[in-house]
Amino acid sequence: MAKKVVILGGGTGGSIVANILARSLKSQEAEITVITASPLHVYQPYQLYIPFGYQDPRKIARPERSLLNRRVSLVIDPVEQLDTKNRQVVGHSKKIYPYDYLVIATGSVVDEQQIAGFKEGADHFYTPEAAFALYEKLQNFNGGRIVVGIGGLPFKCPVAPIEFTFMLEEYLTKKGLRQRTEIIYTFPLNDVFNIKTAADFIRSEFEKRNIKTELFFNLAEVHPEKKVAESLEGTELPYDLLVMTPPHKGAAFLRGHEIADADGWVNTDRHSLKVSSLENVWALGDTTNLPISKAGSTAHFQAPVIANQICSALRQASAEEGKNRYNGHVACFIESGYGKATMLDFDYEHPPQPPPPSEFIHFQKQALNKFYWYLIPKAII
């Protein structure tokens, strides 16, 4: 009988795994099902461009069904319970979905309520709605102090706040507002980024553009009425506009689960991507507890590793050497403004060496954004 392969999550990682398996396995070998909470697949990198009016928030999503191989069954039913002992998943509909092999690709969600005053006093671009609200505020901004920073670790796409800051500086310059606007970038640690080679580049760019920094700033509370952001360290930063990455958590059904921590980050092996000590469960992308970027490219590079292992397990064969181990590969473009970009390309053993920003790298990022729908979730590249 065909084995049941269930994939939780219809984002980048879940879609790639499903499509690779659909092309690699025969129908008598496996029934492949993607269970997700929404019928839409959102291309989240586009959210960065919405606040500046470069992207229409209504055009950043497509039907998940259109991105999946016809052999893949798509179920829209938010997961509410995972029972690894009995190998089954329970949806919001109370329907039970048994599995032989399970892939957890449920991503991360923002939690604006975690910090007092955040929802009322801070803006961000981590959802289409929030990004558009920020667009409207920037349209009406006429100078003052803008504080940009990190509302909690870990968070999705670590370079995104840096990109936003670079693009903000360009945006204000072109609108003639830069001379009367102070930009302050905050970070919870002792540098502007947690990878030294990247931090060196970012710090240098900040200095060139007169972007100030406030380090060891762990956001504790936002005071909307006073327009003040307060840190755990006791620093108070007045602001006219506050743009903070919101705290992130894993899927609700994973928080406190035996395979995850209290925030829902799943215990995942750094090379095999297997969950805890389970032989038939894998995790990838944002949902893992791995100390690497929560980014689409992370899931992109992890997905073939998991698909290869599942194919090998189904056929009781050894996984193809070199394809069954994830080496920590991540590749992230960084928009630097003024029609240029750079990128971070690294793995567990090799830190990134960002090249000088160039128009060519910016073109590469724009091309990826445009052709994402046709190439990435469909596992063409």
C-alpha positions in Angstrom: 0.0 0.0 0.0 1.1 3.6 -0.7 2.6 5.3 2.3 1.0 8.5 3.6 3.4 11.5 3.5 1.9 14.5 5.2 3.4 17.9 5.0 2.3 20.6 7.4 2.5 24.0 5.9 2.1 25.3 2.4 4.9 27.9 2.3 8.2 27.7 0.4 9.6 24.7 2.3 6.5 22.6 2.3 5.7 23.3 -1.3 9.2 22.3 -2.5 9.2 19.1 -0.5 5.8 18.1 -1.8 6.7 18.8 -5.5 10.0 16.9 -5.3 8.3 13.9 -3.8 5.5 14.0 -6.4 8.1 13.9 -9.2 10.3 11.3 -7.5 7.8 8.8 -6.2 5.2 6.7 -8.0 1.5 6.8 -6.9 1.7 3.3 -5.6 4.6 4.3 -3.4 3.2 7.4 -1.7 0.1 9.6 -1.1 1.4 13.1 -0.7 -0.8 15.6 1.3 -0.1 19.3 2.2 -2.2 20.5 5.1 -2.2 24.3 5.5 -4.2 27.0 7.2 -4.7 29.2 4.1 -5.5 28.6 0.5 -3.0 31.4 -0.4 0.7 31.2 -0.7 2.3 34.6 0.3 5.6 35.7 -1.1 6.8 37.3 2.1 9.9 39.1 0.8 7.6 41.5 -1.1 6.4 42.9 2.2 9.6 44.8 2.5 8.7 46.9 -0.5 5.2 47.8 0.5 6.0 50.6 3.0 7.8 52.6 0.3 5.1 52.1 -2.3 7.2 49.8 -4.5 4.8 46.9 -4.2 1.0 46.5 -4.1 0.0 44.4 -1.0 -2.8 42.8 -3.0 -0.4 41.2 -5.4 1.9 39.3 -3.2 0.0 36.0 -2.9 -1.2 33.2 -5.2 -3.3 30.1 -4.7 -1.3 27.3 -3.2 -3.1 24.8 -5.4 -1.5 26.5 -8.5 2.0 25.8 -7.1 1.6 22.1 -6.4 2.0 19.1 -8.6 -1.4 17.6 -9.5 -0.4 14.4 -7.5 -0.3 16.4 -4.3 -3.5 16.7 -2.3 -4.1 20.1 -0.7 -6.1 20.3 2.5 -7.1 23.7 4.0 -7.5 22.9 7.7 -5.4 24.6 10.4 -3.6 22.0 12.5 -4.6 22.0 16.2 -3.0 18.8 17.5 0.0 16.6 16.6 0.1 13.1 18.0 3.5 11.6 17.2 2.8 8.4 19.2 -0.2 7.5 17.1 1.2 9.1 14.0 -1.7 11.4 13.3 -2.6 15.1 13.0 -5.9 16.7 14.0 -7.2 19.7 12.2 -9.5 22.6 13.3 -12.3 20.6 11.6 -11.6 17.8 14.1 -10.7 15.6 11.1 -7.8 13.1 11.8 -5.0 12.8 9.3 -2.8 9.7 9.8 0.7 9.7 8.4 3.7 7.4 7.9 6.1 10.2 7.3 5.6 13.8 8.5 7.3 17.1 7.5 6.7 20.1 9.7 7.0 23.3 7.7 4.6 25.6 9.6 6.9 28.6 9.6 6.6 31.3 12.2 4.0 33.9 13.2 4.2 37.4 14.7 3.1 38.0 18.3 2.5 41.7 18.8 0.9 41.1 22.2 4.1 39.8 23.7 5.5 43.3 24.4 3.3 45.8 26.2 2.3 48.7 24.0 3.8 47.2 20.8 0.6 46.9 18.8 -0.5 50.4 19.7 2.8 52.2 19.4 5.0 50.3 16.9 4.9 49.6 13.2 6.4 46.7 11.2 6.3 45.1 7.7 6.0 41.4 8.7 2.4 41.1 7.5 0.8 42.7 4.4 -1.6 44.6 6.5 1.1 46.0 8.8 3.3 46.9 5.9 0.5 48.9 4.3 -0.2 50.7 7.5 3.4 51.7 7.6 3.2 52.9 4.1 0.5 55.3 5.0 2.5 56.6 8.0 5.6 57.2 5.8 3.4 59.0 3.3 2.5 61.5 6.1 5.9 61.6 7.7 7.5 65.1 7.6 10.7 64.7 9.6 11.7 63.8 13.2 13.2 60.7 14.7 12.7 57.2 13.3 13.8 54.3 15.5 14.2 51.0 13.6 15.1 47.8 15.4 14.5 44.4 16.7 11.6 43.6 19.0 12.7 40.1 20.0 14.9 37.2 19.0 14.7 35.1 16.9 12.8 36.7 14.1 12.0 36.0 10.4 14.6 37.1 7.8 17.4 38.7 9.9 18.6 41.0 7.2 15.1 42.5 6.5 15.4 45.3 9.2 18.8 46.2 7.8 17.4 46.3 4.3 14.5 48.5 5.5 16.9 50.9 7.1 19.0 51.3 4.0 15.9 51.8 1.9 14.4 54.2 4.4 17.5 56.4 4.2 17.2 56.5 0.4 13.5 57.1 0.6 13.9 60.1 3.0 16.8 61.5 0.9 14.7 61.4 -2.3 11.8 63.1 -0.5 14.0 65.8 0.8 13.4 64.8 4.4 16.8 63.2 5.3 18.4 66.4 6.7 15.6 66.8 9.2 15.2 63.1 10.1 17.4 61.2 12.6 17.5 57.4 12.1 18.5 55.2 15.0 19.0 51.4 14.6 18.7 49.2 17.7 19.9 45.7 18.2 19.7 43.4 21.3 23.4 42.3 21.1 26.7 44.2 21.2 26.9 44.8 17.4 24.5 45.6 14.6 24.3 42.0 13.4 25.1 38.6 14.9 27.6 37.6 12.2 30.8 39.6 12.4 31.6 39.7 8.7 28.1 41.0 8.0 28.2 43.4 10.9 31.4 44.9 9.7 29.8 45.8 6.3 26.5 47.0 7.9 28.3 49.2 10.5 30.5 50.8 7.7 27.4 51.6 5.7 25.6 53.0 8.7 28.5 55.4 9.3 28.6 56.5 5.7 24.9 57.4 5.9 24.8 58.9 9.3 22.6 56.2 10.7 23.1 56.0 14.5 23.0 52.8 16.5 21.8 51.8 20.0 23.2 48.4 21.0 22.2 46.1 23.8 18.7 47.4 23.3 16.2 44.6 24.2 12.8 46.0 23.8 10.7 45.7 27.0 7.8 48.0 26.5 6.4 50.7 24.1 4.7 53.8 25.6 2.5 55.0 22.8 1.2 58.0 24.7 4.7 59.3 25.3 6.1 57.9 22.1 9.0 56.2 23.9 10.5 52.8 23.4 12.0 51.3 26.6 14.6 48.5 26.8 15.2 45.9 29.5 18.5 47.6 30.1 16.6 50.8 31.1 17.3 52.9 28.0 14.4 55.1 26.8 14.3 56.2 23.1 11.8 58.9 22.2 10.5 58.5 18.6 8.2 60.0 16.0 8.0 56.7 14.2 8.9 53.4 15.6 9.5 50.4 13.3 10.3 47.2 15.2 10.3 43.6 14.1 7.6 42.0 16.3 8.4 39.0 18.5 8.0 35.7 16.6 6.7 32.3 17.7 6.2 28.9 16.1 2.7 27.5 15.3 0.3 27.5 18.2 -0.1 23.7 18.2 3.7 23.3 18.7 4.2 25.6 21.7 5.0 23.4 24.6 4.7 20.2 22.6 7.1 17.4 23.5 9.1 18.0 20.3 9.4 21.8 20.8 10.0 24.5 23.3 7.5 26.9 24.9 7.6 29.2 21.8 7.0 26.3 19.4 10.5 26.0 17.9 11.0 22.4 17.0 14.0 20.3 18.2 15.7 19.5 14.9 19.0 17.8 14.1 21.3 20.3 12.3 22.3 17.9 9.5 19.5 15.3 9.1 16.7 17.7 9.9 14.9 14.9 11.8 12.8 15.9 14.8 14.0 14.8 18.2 14.7 11.1 18.1 11.8 10.3 15.7 12.7 8.4 12.5 9.7 9.5 10.5 9.4 13.2 11.3 11.4 16.1 9.8 11.2 19.9 10.2 12.5 22.8 8.1 12.5 26.5 7.7 11.4 28.9 10.3 9.8 26.3 12.6 13.1 24.7 13.6 15.2 25.6 16.6 18.4 25.6 14.5 20.8 28.6 15.1 20.5 29.8 11.5 18.5 32.4 9.6 14.7 31.9 9.6 14.5 32.7 5.9 12.9 31.3 2.7 16.4 30.4 1.3 17.0 28.3 4.4 13.9 26.2 3.6 14.9 26.2 0.0 18.2 24.4 0.7 16.7 22.2 3.4 13.8 20.8 1.4 15.7 18.5 -1.0 17.6 17.0 1.9 14.3 15.9 3.5 12.8 14.8 0.2 15.8 12.6 -0.5 15.6 11.0 2.9 11.9 10.2 2.6 12.4 8.7 -0.9 15.2 6.5 0.5 13.1 5.4 3.5 10.2 4.5 1.3 12.4 2.4 -0.9 14.5 1.1 1.9 17.6 2.3 0.3 20.5 4.4 1.5 20.1 8.1 1.0 22.2 9.4 -1.8 25.5 10.5 -0.3 25.9 14.2 -0.1 22.2 14.8 -0.5 21.0 13.6 2.9 22.9 16.1 5.0 22.1 19.8 5.4 25.3 21.9 5.7 23.6 25.1 7.0 23.6 26.8 3.6 21.7 30.1 3.5 21.8 32.8 0.9 20.2 36.2 1.5 20.2 39.3 -0.7 20.5 42.6 1.1 18.9 45.6 -0.6 21.2 48.6 0.1 19.2 51.3 -1.6 20.0 53.5 -4.6 19.5 50.6 -7.0 22.2 48.4 -5.5 22.3 45.3 -3.3 24.7 42.8 -1.8 24.3 39.3 -0.4 25.2 36.9 2.4 26.0 33.4 1.3 27.2 31.1 4.1 26.9 27.7 5.8 27.8 26.2 9.2 31.5 26.3 8.4 31.9 29.3 6.2 30.9 32.8 7.3 29.5 35.2 4.7 31.8 37.6 2.9 29.4 40.3 1.5 30.7 41.8 -1.7 30.4 45.6 -2.3 26.8 46.6 -3.2 26.2 46.5 -6.9 23.5 47.1 -9.5 24.0 43.5 -10.8 23.2 41.9 -7.4 20.2 44.2 -7.1 19.1 42.9 -10.6 19.5 39.3 -9.3 17.3 40.0 -6.4 14.6 41.6 -8.5 14.8 38.7 -11.0 14.3 36.2 -8.1 11.3 38.2 -6.9 9.8 38.1 -10.3 10.4 34.5 -11.2 9.9 33.0 -7.7 6.4 31.7 -8.5 7.7 29.7 -11.5 10.9 28.3 -10.1 11.2 28.1 -6.3 8.0 26.5 -4.8 7.7 24.3 -7.9 11.2 23.0 -7.1 12.5 23.8 -10.6 15.6 25.3 -9.0 
